[in-house]
Amino acid sequence: MDTAKEKCVIIVDEDAPAGIAANTAAILGITLGVRMPDIVGEDNVDQEGNTHLGITRFPIPVLRTDAETLANIREKLYLPDYTDLTVVDFSEQAQKSRDYADYTEQLSASNGKDLNYLGVAVCGNKKIVNKLTGKLPLLR
């Protein structure tokens, strides 16, 4: 990933409780790491010989917005202008599922507009990501 031309952000529902927001960001980050393994750097060793597993090679800001804006952003990401982006979403339906099979079943029975998004991760062309998310504040 060329960090001069590409960018990743995570957007979470600003009204989600802190634990849910943190869990959402963690889940989105794990999926990004699997989908885009080149964003994770090599393992490192400290002076005492302890190994530290590789972390992301660049910052991934965690942004916040209201649920309606989050849903609108997710809906936009289905449009042809955004097909080159890597997009991961996480919904209340996923968060409340007992296991992955339950989530899969709930998702297949849901209309996409019925999903209540807790977060979305977006990676790709920096200009497009900034155009979509540039006005959103950081989660603090």
Secondary structure, DSSP 8 states (H G I E B T S, - for coil): --TTTEEEEEEEETTS-HHHHHHHHHHHHHHHHHH-GGGB---EE-TT--EE---BSS---EEEE-HHHHHHHHHHTTSGGGTTSEEEEEEHHHHH-SSHHHHHHHHHTS-GGG--EEEEEEEEEHHHHHHHHTT--B--
